Amino acid sequence: MESSHVSALQAKHQGLESQLRQEMSRPAPDDAKIQAIKKQKLRLKEELALN
């Protein structure tokens, strides 16, 4: 079960990375949204490191 949890976290991290790239490629990126995505990615990365 733990490996499926790790896989789910990795999938969420990849999804956030995609959202981040998409937002940054916009003509007028939303800095608040970018910061929120980066914080979510960091939390997931920290949780992955614990597993």
N, C-alpha and C positions, 0 to 999 in steps of 0.2 A: 504494500500500500504506500509505503514511503516513496518509492520510485515514481508512482503516479502523481504524488503530491509535488515532487521535484519537477516532473515533466509539466505539470500544470503551471507551476511558477515560472518555468522557463518560457512557456508559451505566452504567458501574460507579459513577461519581460520583452519578448520579441514584438508583441502587439504594441506595447508602449513605445518601443524603439521606432516602429513604423509610424505611429502617431506623431512622434517627435520630429522625424524627418519630414513628414507631410506638413506639419505646422511651420517648420523652419524654412520650407521651400515656398511658402506663400509670400506674396509681395509685401504684405504688412503683417508679420507674425505677431501673435499675441504673447507678450513676454510673461504674463501671469500664467497663461496656459502652459507655456514651455516650462516654467519653474515647477508647476504642479506635476507635470509628467515626469520631470527629472527626479522629484522627490519620491514619486511612486516607484520609479525604476530603482532608486537607491534602497528603498525599503525592501523591495523584492530581492535585490542583490544580497542584502544583509541576511534575509531569511534563507536564501539559497546557501549562503556560506555556513549557516548553522546546521544544514542538513547534510 
